Amino acid sequence: MFLPSRSLTGLFISIIVSMLTACNDGDGGGGEDGSNTISGLDVRPSNTTCLASTFEGISPGGGTLTVRLERAYPNLTLPVPTAMTMRPGDDSRWYMVDRTGRILWFDATNENTSQLNLALDIRSAVDTAGEGGLLDMAFHPDFANNGYVYLSYTGPGSPLISRFVRFTSDNGGNSFDATSAFNILSVNQPYTNHNGGKIGFGPDGNLYIGLGDGGSGGDPQNHAQNINDLLGAMLRIDVDSASPYGIPTDNPFASGGGQAEIYAWGLRNPWRWSFDQLTGALWLGDVGQGSWEEVDIIVNGGNYGWRCYEGTHTYNTTDCGPASDYIMPVAEYGRSEGYSITGGYVYHGTAVPALRGNYVFTDYGSGTIWGLFATGTGSYRREVLVSAVGTGFAAMAQGNDGEVYFLNIGSGQIFRLVDASPPVSSGPPTLLSDTGCVDSSDPSQPAPSLIPYALNLSFWSDGAEKQRYLALPNGETISIEIDGDFDMPNGSVLLKHFRLGGSLIESRFMVRRADGSWAGYSYEWNAGQTQAQLVELNGKDVDMNGQTWHYPSRAECLTCHIEAAGGSLGVEALQLNRNLTYAATGRTANQLDTYDAIGLLSAPLDTGLKSDALVTPDAAVTLEQRARSYLHANCANCHRPGGTSQASMDLRYGTAFADMGVCDITPQNGDLGITNARLLAPGEPSRSLLLERISRLDSTRMPPSSSNVLDPDGIALLGDWIMAISSCN
């Protein structure tokens, strides 16, 4: 009944949030049987005008402060980094936390180092289910004398246990003795997400521990507002005054009335936080539920409002007090700008003098980097420092010198901020006609340098029809990965026109920058269909004859166009293995054959890539093939190995059914009020969240952003498929 497995690759990540957006690709069409070797084009068109460089050089923060990211330690690739730190008073080494259960260190003074040294391996004790793993480390302030380091990790439990364990080094930090493990504190986790897990010593010498609300969605057991529960709280303990620890006398419940370890509470998932090196203030990024990410300044005895409030907005006020009972965030942002905050640091480096004393943070989903600047009236102004650069910044680090670094958990690369004033250029063209990718006199028509393409199956875009084109720099070629994804060369441009009711409403670009990152830009068409104008950075909503059309923000595009999915998404063999009639020649030919014939590919076409193709919901093939095609085109960009989903689902077309991680699996991120819910309940669509999430238009909808209209054909198709499944075997 089920499709056989194919050889597919992906990065090993399972972190923080589940997200799909409207920046996917898809179009109608049929598969190709592989027999047609005619080329649709005679030659590859020359391209000197439609290039990614045309769109680069946005002034990140505006005004006089302009920064950019650059690669630090370019010869190093860190394995699944969740944290990085230095020893107290020693700038010579970086210690890196590998989520799977290792501590590694490298020479911080050698920018060209390629050597990682193993200091500790406790992989046998670490459980990486969900958002679990080895999450952080903290050196004791007196490490030079006592050799103590403290680790935060999840071990196996029901389903996980957060453990905070001390290890000892007797050689100055070259290695840590695995047999010296001394358990400080253990906390049961009811779900595998929202573990928090960051630890650190404050300026008062106490150990601070951040714990999430225990997981699922919406804090169903209200852990965060329960002061008799350690979950959803910032803890503070004294590891020097007693064994395993003592309680600081000024903790809010040190004398009773709540858990003595609690320092502050009302937190959802304090994934990353830090102390200001100069003032000692505790800054924290709290990951939001579905609408708002927030930055908090944590104080002793503070209640930060979750689950009563998400950011400054009410969420679930059952049994909650007035707003004045809670401390509101100093900054927040919505899902048009990102979807999983990565808390950062107050900058005290020298590379960007204008940033000194200001809080810098990022977002895992979009990669946007912001600064918070005090206004002088007790509030903060949030400014973009670096526009969305893509998913993966799961953690930041700060050196003893005050410089900040960004760790990409997907690529394993380290980045830092550098001064980039003045900016390279003024940014992307304001008018579509000035992009070099369309006919300047009729922007609805492509420039001669563009190559049209079509996909086998449409990603649902609220009923819009789409046309697509690609452009490569002269001399560059496309590599095809083992899983069929196209690796577009740097400088490439993908253009997509959207039409509703036959009228152009949006033109959207995805461009691959010179550094290999992707960026997205949208242009809104005028009523006369004569011109399209660049949409503002944060996107917009427009009424289209009673239908709300969402122009995605530049950050939203990057929550979908992720590295694990090839960045370009629909540009893959399963989608492009189909016939297309080329206007330039009038010939109908297979697109893969055409690319091969005109020299667009870096190697001769592997004919095996023409053995399979996605199909439309009405194709004359099996129900299984139609449903799995739909999931691949609409969901698999995030739900795959290395994707941004919290759930360990693999919804790619070629994954064997038994390996998809959905059949009879209990959801870990909320059940949407469905009794005995499963990700997929065989024969029972009403219990299957896979179907329920695409059948909603509230905050639980998949995709959770940009789509404002249900897809009736897709809903019916998945419902029929689930009904037809009799077992998980």
C-alpha positions in Angstrom: 0.0 0.0 0.0 2.8 2.4 0.9 5.6 4.0 -1.1 9.1 2.5 -0.8 11.8 4.5 0.9 14.3 6.4 -1.2 17.8 7.6 -0.2 17.3 11.1 1.3 19.6 13.2 3.3 19.0 15.9 5.9 20.6 17.6 8.9 20.1 16.4 12.4 18.0 19.1 14.2 14.8 19.0 16.3 14.4 22.4 17.9 11.9 25.0 19.3 8.9 25.6 17.0 6.8 24.2 14.1 6.3 26.6 11.2 5.0 26.7 7.6 4.5 29.9 5.6 3.2 31.1 2.2 6.6 31.2 0.6 6.5 27.6 -0.8 6.5 26.7 -4.5 4.0 24.8 -6.5 2.1 24.7 -9.8 -0.1 22.3 -11.7 1.0 19.8 -14.3 1.7 16.1 -14.9 4.6 13.8 -14.6 7.0 12.7 -17.4 7.7 9.1 -18.3 11.3 9.7 -19.1 11.0 8.8 -22.8 11.1 12.3 -24.2 14.7 13.6 -24.8 13.7 16.7 -26.9 15.0 20.0 -25.5 12.5 22.8 -25.2 15.2 25.5 -25.8 18.0 25.7 -28.3 20.5 27.6 -26.1 20.9 28.9 -22.6 19.9 32.5 -22.5 22.6 35.0 -21.5 21.9 36.8 -18.2 23.6 40.0 -17.3 20.6 41.9 -15.7 18.6 39.6 -13.4 21.1 38.9 -10.6 20.9 38.6 -6.8 23.3 41.5 -6.4 20.6 43.8 -7.6 18.6 43.1 -4.4 21.5 43.2 -2.0 22.9 45.9 0.3 19.9 46.8 2.5 20.9 49.3 5.2 20.1 47.0 8.2 19.3 49.4 11.0 18.9 52.7 9.2 20.5 56.0 10.3 24.3 55.9 11.1 24.4 52.4 12.6 25.1 49.8 9.9 26.4 46.3 10.6 26.7 43.0 8.8 27.4 39.4 9.6 30.7 37.7 8.7 31.9 34.2 9.2 34.1 33.7 12.3 36.5 30.7 12.4 35.7 29.9 8.8 37.6 26.5 8.9 35.4 25.2 11.7 32.1 23.4 11.5 30.5 22.7 14.9 28.4 19.6 15.3 24.9 20.7 16.3 25.9 23.6 18.5 23.5 24.7 21.3 25.9 26.9 23.3 29.5 28.3 23.3 31.3 29.9 26.2 34.7 30.8 27.6 36.4 30.1 30.9 36.3 32.9 33.5 39.2 35.3 32.8 40.6 33.2 30.0 40.2 34.3 26.4 42.3 31.6 24.8 39.6 28.9 24.3 36.0 28.6 23.2 34.1 25.7 24.7 31.2 24.4 22.5 28.2 22.4 23.5 27.2 19.6 21.1 23.5 18.8 21.5 24.1 15.1 21.2 26.2 15.1 24.4 29.7 16.3 24.0 31.8 19.3 25.1 34.4 20.4 22.6 36.9 23.2 22.7 39.1 25.0 20.2 41.7 27.7 20.1 40.0 31.1 20.2 43.1 33.0 19.3 43.6 31.2 15.9 41.0 32.5 13.4 42.1 29.8 11.0 41.9 26.8 13.3 40.2 23.7 12.1 40.7 21.6 15.2 38.0 20.6 17.7 39.2 18.9 20.9 37.0 16.6 22.9 36.7 17.6 26.6 33.7 15.4 27.6 31.4 12.7 26.1 28.2 11.9 27.9 26.1 10.9 24.9 25.0 7.7 26.6 23.3 9.8 29.3 21.7 12.3 27.0 18.2 12.0 25.4 17.7 14.2 22.4 14.0 13.6 21.9 12.0 16.6 20.8 13.9 19.7 22.0 16.1 17.7 24.4 19.8 17.1 24.4 22.9 18.7 26.0 21.7 22.3 26.2 24.2 24.4 28.0 27.3 24.6 30.2 28.5 27.0 32.9 31.9 27.3 34.4 32.1 28.0 38.2 33.4 31.5 38.8 36.3 29.9 40.7 36.9 27.3 38.1 40.7 28.0 38.1 40.9 26.6 41.6 38.0 24.1 41.9 37.8 22.8 38.3 33.9 22.7 38.4 31.7 23.0 35.3 27.9 22.6 35.3 26.0 21.0 32.5 22.3 21.2 31.6 20.9 18.3 29.7 17.8 16.1 29.3 18.0 12.4 30.1 15.4 9.6 29.5 12.3 9.8 31.7 8.6 10.2 31.3 9.4 11.3 28.6 12.4 13.4 29.7 14.1 14.6 32.8 16.0 17.9 32.9 19.3 17.3 34.8 21.8 19.8 36.1 25.0 18.1 36.9 28.5 19.1 38.0 31.6 17.7 36.5 35.3 18.3 37.5 38.4 18.9 35.5 41.8 18.2 37.0 43.8 19.5 34.1 42.6 23.1 33.7 39.8 22.3 31.3 41.6 20.1 28.8 39.0 17.5 29.7 36.3 16.8 32.3 36.1 13.5 34.2 32.8 11.7 33.2 33.0 9.7 36.5 33.0 12.9 38.6 29.3 13.6 37.7 27.5 15.0 40.7 23.7 15.6 40.3 22.7 19.0 41.5 19.0 19.0 40.5 16.6 17.0 38.4 13.2 18.1 37.1 10.7 15.9 35.4 9.4 17.1 32.0 5.9 16.1 31.0 6.6 16.7 27.3 9.7 16.8 25.1 9.4 20.5 24.2 9.9 23.8 26.2 12.8 22.5 28.3 14.5 25.9 28.5 17.8 24.5 29.8 20.2 27.5 29.9 22.3 27.9 33.0 24.7 30.5 34.2 26.3 32.1 37.2 25.1 35.6 38.1 27.2 38.4 39.4 26.0 37.4 42.9 27.8 34.0 42.5 24.6 32.0 42.4 23.6 29.5 39.7 20.6 30.5 37.6 18.6 27.9 35.8 15.9 28.6 33.2 13.1 26.1 32.8 10.2 26.1 30.3 6.6 25.4 31.1 6.9 21.6 30.5 5.7 21.6 26.9 2.7 20.7 24.8 0.9 23.9 23.7 -0.7 26.6 25.8 0.7 25.3 29.1 -2.3 22.9 29.7 -1.4 22.2 33.3 -0.6 25.9 34.0 2.9 25.2 35.3 4.2 28.7 34.7 1.7 30.3 37.1 2.1 27.6 39.8 4.7 28.8 42.3 4.7 25.3 43.8 6.1 24.0 40.6 9.6 24.6 39.2 8.5 24.6 35.5 8.0 27.9 33.7 10.4 29.7 36.0 13.9 31.1 36.5 15.5 29.3 39.4 18.4 30.6 41.6 20.4 28.3 43.8 23.7 28.6 45.8 25.9 25.7 44.9 28.6 26.7 47.4 26.7 26.9 50.7 25.3 23.4 50.9 25.3 20.0 49.1 23.8 19.7 46.6 22.8 23.4 46.9 21.5 26.0 49.3 18.8 28.7 48.8 19.7 32.4 48.7 17.9 34.1 51.5 16.3 36.7 49.3 14.7 34.3 46.9 11.0 35.2 47.0 9.9 31.9 48.6 13.0 31.2 50.6 10.8 31.3 53.7 7.8 29.4 52.3 4.8 30.1 50.2 6.2 28.5 47.0 9.2 26.6 45.7 12.3 28.0 47.4 14.4 27.7 44.3 12.2 30.1 42.3 13.6 33.5 41.4 11.0 34.6 38.9 8.1 32.8 37.1 5.4 33.1 34.4 7.8 32.0 31.6 6.9 29.9 28.6 10.3 28.8 27.2 13.3 30.9 28.3 15.5 29.2 25.7 18.3 31.8 26.0 19.1 34.6 28.4 22.2 36.4 29.8 23.6 38.9 32.3 24.8 42.3 31.2 28.6 42.1 31.8 28.6 45.7 33.1 25.3 46.2 35.0 24.4 42.6 35.9 20.9 43.0 34.5 19.3 39.7 33.5 17.9 39.8 29.9 15.8 37.0 28.6 14.2 35.9 25.3 10.9 34.0 25.9 9.7 31.9 23.0 6.0 32.7 22.1 3.1 30.4 21.7 1.8 31.3 18.2 1.7 35.1 17.8 4.3 37.0 19.9 7.9 36.7 20.8 9.2 38.7 23.8 12.2 40.2 25.5 12.1 40.5 29.3 14.3 42.0 31.9 14.1 39.5 34.8 14.0 40.7 38.4 13.7 38.9 41.7 10.1 37.9 42.4 8.8 39.0 39.0 5.8 37.2 37.4 6.1 37.5 33.6 2.6 36.6 32.8 2.5 33.3 30.8 -0.1 31.7 30.2 -2.3 34.7 31.0 -0.4 36.8 28.6 1.7 36.1 25.4 3.8 39.2 25.2 1.6 42.1 26.1 -1.5 40.4 24.7 -4.0 38.2 26.6 -3.8 34.5 25.9 -5.7 32.5 28.5 -6.8 34.7 31.5 -8.7 31.9 33.3 -7.9 32.3 37.0 -5.6 35.3 36.2 -5.3 38.5 38.0 -5.3 42.1 36.5 -2.6 43.0 34.1 -0.8 45.0 36.8 0.1 41.7 38.6 2.5 40.9 35.8 5.7 42.3 34.4 5.3 43.0 30.7 8.1 42.6 28.1 10.4 45.5 27.2 10.0 44.4 23.5 7.9 42.0 21.4 7.5 41.1 17.8 4.9 39.1 15.8 5.1 36.3 13.4 5.7 38.4 10.3 9.2 39.0 11.7 10.1 35.6 13.1 8.7 32.7 15.2 11.2 31.6 17.8 13.3 34.2 19.6 16.9 33.5 20.5 17.9 35.6 23.4 21.2 37.4 23.2 23.5 39.7 25.0 24.2 43.4 25.9 27.0 44.3 23.5 30.3 45.4 25.1 32.7 44.8 22.2 34.8 47.1 20.1 34.0 45.9 16.6 30.8 48.0 16.4 31.2 51.0 18.8 27.7 52.3 18.2 26.2 49.1 19.6 27.9 49.3 23.0 25.5 49.0 25.9 22.6 47.8 23.8 20.9 44.4 23.8 21.4 42.3 20.6 19.2 39.3 19.9 18.0 37.2 16.9 15.3 34.7 15.8 15.7 31.1 15.0 13.2 31.1 12.2 14.1 34.3 10.3 17.7 35.0 11.3 16.8 38.7 11.7 19.1 40.4 14.1 17.8 43.3 16.2 19.2 45.8 18.7 17.2 47.3 21.6 18.1 51.0 22.3 17.0 52.8 25.4 14.8 55.8 24.7 15.6 57.6 27.9 11.9 57.3 29.0 12.1 53.8 30.4 11.2 52.1 27.1 13.3 50.6 24.3 13.3 51.1 20.6 13.8 47.9 18.5 15.8 48.3 15.3 16.8 45.8 12.7 20.5 45.4 12.5 20.7 42.7 9.9 17.7 41.8 7.8 16.5 38.2 7.7 19.3 35.8 6.8 17.5 32.5 7.2 16.8 29.9 9.8 19.2 28.3 12.2 20.5 30.8 14.8 19.6 28.6 17.8 22.1 30.3 20.1 24.4 33.2 20.6 27.6 33.5 22.6 29.6 36.4 24.1 33.3 36.4 24.6 35.0 37.8 27.6 35.8 40.8 25.5 32.1 41.6 25.0 31.9 40.6 21.3 28.8 38.6 20.3 28.6 35.5 18.1 25.8 33.6 16.4 25.7 29.8 16.2 23.9 28.2 13.3 22.7 24.8 14.5 22.0 23.7 10.9 25.3 24.6 9.2 27.5 24.4 12.3 29.0 27.8 11.4 29.9 30.7 13.7 29.1 34.3 12.7 29.9 37.7 14.3 28.8 41.3 13.8 31.2 43.8 12.1 30.8 47.4 11.3 29.6 47.9 7.7 29.1 51.6 7.4 28.4 52.9 4.8 26.0 50.2 3.3 26.9 48.6 0.0 23.9 50.1 -1.8 20.5 51.6 -1.1 18.7 48.2 -1.2 16.4 46.4 -3.6 14.7 48.3 -6.4 11.5 50.1 -5.5 9.8 49.2 -8.8 9.5 45.8 -10.4 10.4 47.3 -13.8 13.9 48.3 -12.4 14.9 44.8 -11.2 16.4 43.7 -14.5 14.2 40.6 -14.4 11.2 41.8 -16.4 10.5 43.8 -19.5 10.9 47.4 -18.3 8.1 48.6 -20.6 5.8 45.8 -19.6 6.7 44.3 -16.2 4.2 41.5 -16.5 6.6 39.9 -19.2 9.9 38.3 -18.2 13.3 39.6 -19.4 14.8 37.5 -22.2 17.4 36.1 -19.7 14.7 34.3 -17.7 13.8 30.6 -18.1 10.2 29.7 -17.4 9.5 26.6 -15.3 6.4 24.9 -13.9 5.9 22.4 -11.1 4.0 19.2 -10.9 1.9 20.1 -7.8 0.8 23.4 -6.4 1.5 24.5 -2.9 -1.8 25.9 -1.7 -1.7 29.7 -2.0 -5.3 30.7 -1.3 -6.5 29.8 -4.8 -3.9 32.0 -6.6 -2.5 30.9 -10.0 1.3 31.2 -10.4 3.9 31.6 -13.1 7.6 30.9 -12.4 10.9 31.9 -13.9 14.6 31.3 -13.0 17.8 33.1 -13.8 21.4 32.1 -13.3 24.5 34.2 -13.6 26.4 33.5 -16.8 28.9 30.7 -16.4 27.2 29.2 -13.3 25.4 25.9 -13.1 23.0 23.9 -11.0 24.1 20.9 -8.9 21.4 18.3 -8.2 21.7 16.7 -4.7 21.2 13.0 -4.0 17.6 13.7 -2.9 16.8 15.6 -6.1 16.9 19.1 -4.6 18.5 21.7 -6.9 21.4 23.5 -5.4 21.2 26.9 -7.1 24.4 28.8 -7.5 25.1 32.0 -5.7 23.6 35.0 -7.6 20.5 33.0 -8.8 17.1 34.6 -8.9 13.7 32.9 -8.8 10.6 34.9 -9.8 7.0 34.0 -9.2 3.9 35.9 -10.3 0.6 35.5 -8.4 -2.8 36.0 -10.0 -6.3 36.1 -8.5 -9.2 36.1 -10.8 -6.8 36.5 -13.7 -5.3 39.7 -12.3 -1.7 40.1 -11.2 -1.5 40.8 -7.5 2.0 40.0 -6.4 5.5 39.2 -7.9 7.8 37.5 -5.4 11.5 37.0 -5.7 13.8 34.5 -3.9 17.5 35.3 -4.5 20.6 33.6 -3.4 23.1 36.1 -2.2 26.9 36.0 -2.7 27.4 34.4 0.7 25.0 31.5 -0.1 22.1 32.8 2.0 18.6 33.3 0.6 16.5 36.4 0.7 12.9 37.1 -0.3 11.2 40.3 -1.7 7.6 40.9 -2.7 6.2 43.5 -5.1 2.5 44.6 -5.0 0.8 45.2 -8.4 -1.3 48.4 -8.9 -4.9 48.2 -10.0 -4.1 49.2 -13.6 -1.7 46.2 -13.9 1.0 48.5 -15.2 3.6 48.4 -12.4 4.4 46.6 -9.1 6.0 48.3 -6.1 8.3 46.8 -3.4 6.4 45.8 -0.3 7.6 47.1 3.1 10.0 45.0 5.1 7.4 43.6 7.4 4.8 42.6 4.8 1.1 43.7 4.6 -2.5 42.5 4.2 -4.7 43.7 1.4 -8.4 43.1 0.8 -8.8 41.5 -2.7 -12.6 41.5 -3.4 -13.4 40.2 0.1 -10.4 37.9 0.3 -7.4 38.9 2.5 -4.2 38.6 0.6 -1.0 38.5 2.7 2.2 39.8 1.3 4.8 38.0 3.4 7.5 39.8 5.3 11.1 39.1 4.3 11.5 37.2 7.5 8.5 35.0 6.7 9.9 33.8 3.4 13.0 32.4 5.2 10.9 30.4 7.7 9.9 28.3 4.7 12.9 28.5 2.4 15.2 26.7 4.9 18.6 25.1 4.2 17.3 21.6 4.9 14.8 21.9 2.1 17.3 23.3 -0.4 16.4 26.9 0.0 14.6 27.1 -3.3 12.0 24.5 -2.3 10.0 23.7 -5.4 13.1 23.6 -7.6 13.6 19.9 -7.3 13.5 16.8 -9.6 10.1 15.5 -8.2 8.5 18.8 -9.2 10.4 19.7 -12.4 10.1 16.2 -13.9 7.3 17.2 -16.3 6.7 18.6 -19.8 6.5 22.3 -20.5 5.7 24.2 -23.7 8.4 26.9 -24.2 7.1 30.1 -25.7 10.6 30.9 -27.2 10.5 27.8 -29.5 6.9 26.5 -29.3 8.3 23.1 -28.4 7.0 20.9 -25.6 9.7 19.0 -23.7 10.7 17.6 -20.3 12.2 20.4 -18.2 15.0 18.2 -16.8 16.0 17.2 -20.4 16.0 20.8 -21.4 18.2 21.9 -18.6 20.6 19.1 -19.4 20.7 20.0 -23.1 21.4 23.7 -22.7 24.2 23.2 -20.1 22.3 24.4 -17.1 23.4 21.5 -15.0 26.9 20.9 -13.4 26.9 17.2 -14.4 25.0 15.1 -17.0 21.5 14.4 -16.0 21.0 11.2 -13.9 18.1 9.6 -15.8 17.0 8.0 -12.5 15.7 11.4 -11.5 13.0 10.9 -14.2 11.7 7.8 -12.6 9.3 9.5 -10.2 7.3 12.7 -9.9 4.7 14.4 -7.7 1.1 14.1 -8.9 -2.0 16.3 -8.6 -5.0 15.4 -6.4 -7.0 14.4 -9.4 -4.4 12.3 -11.1 -5.3 8.7 -12.2 -2.9 7.1 -9.6 -3.3 5.7 -6.2 -4.8 7.6 -3.3 -1.5 7.1 -1.4 0.5 8.7 -4.2 -1.9 11.7 -4.4 -1.9 12.3 -0.6 1.8 11.9 -0.2 2.4 14.3 -3.1 0.2 16.8 -1.3 2.1 16.5 1.9 5.5 16.8 0.2 4.5 19.9 -1.7 2.7 21.6 1.2 4.4 20.4 4.4 7.7 18.6 3.9 9.8 21.7 3.6 9.6 22.0 7.4 8.6 18.5 8.4 11.8 16.6 7.4 15.1 15.9 9.0 16.8 19.2 9.7 13.6 21.1 9.4 12.1 23.6 11.7 9.3 21.5 13.1 9.2 20.5 16.8 7.6 17.2 15.9 9.8 14.4 14.5 7.8 14.0 11.3 9.2 13.3 7.9 6.6 14.1 5.3 8.7 13.8 2.2 7.2 11.9 -0.7 9.9 9.2 -0.8 9.9 8.4 3.0 8.4 5.0 3.8 5.1 5.3 5.6 6.4 3.5 8.7 9.3 6.0 8.9 7.2 9.2 8.6 6.8 9.4 12.4 3.0 10.1 12.3 1.0 6.9 12.5 -0.6 6.4 16.0 1.9 9.0 17.4 0.7 11.0 20.4 1.2 14.8 19.7 3.8 16.5 21.9 2.7 20.1 21.2 -1.0 20.1 22.2 -4.0 18.0 21.1 -6.2 21.0 19.9 -8.9 19.7 22.3 -9.3 16.4 20.5 -9.9 13.4 22.7 -7.2 10.7 22.3 -5.6 12.7 19.5 -2.9 11.3 17.2 -0.8 12.9 14.5 -2.4 10.3 12.3 -5.0 7.9 13.6 -5.6 5.1 11.1 -9.1 5.1 9.7 -10.1 8.1 12.0 -9.6 11.5 10.3 -11.4 13.2 13.2 -8.6 12.2 15.6 -5.8 13.1 13.2 -4.0 16.4 13.8 -2.3 16.1 10.4 -5.8 16.8 8.9 -7.1 19.0 11.7 -4.3 21.6 11.4 -5.0 22.2 7.7 -8.7 22.4 8.4 -8.5 25.5 10.7 -8.1 29.2 10.2 -7.1 30.0 13.8 -3.7 30.3 15.4 -3.2 26.4 15.2 -3.5 26.4 11.4 -0.9 24.9 9.2 0.5 26.8 7.5 0.2 29.2 10.5 1.0 32.2 8.5 -0.1 33.9 5.2 -2.9 31.5 4.3 -6.4 32.9 5.0 -8.5 30.5 2.9 -9.0 26.8 3.4 -8.0 24.3 0.7 -11.1 22.1 0.3 -9.5 19.7 -2.2 -6.5 19.1 0.0 -8.6 18.6 3.1 -10.8 16.1 1.3 -7.8 14.3 -0.1 -6.0 13.8 3.2 -9.3 12.9 4.9 -9.9 10.1 2.3 -6.4 8.9 2.7 -6.4 8.7 6.5 -9.8 6.9 6.3 -8.3 4.3 4.0 -5.4 3.5 6.2 -6.1 0.4 8.3 -2.9 0.0 10.3 0.5 1.5 10.9 2.3 -1.5 9.3 
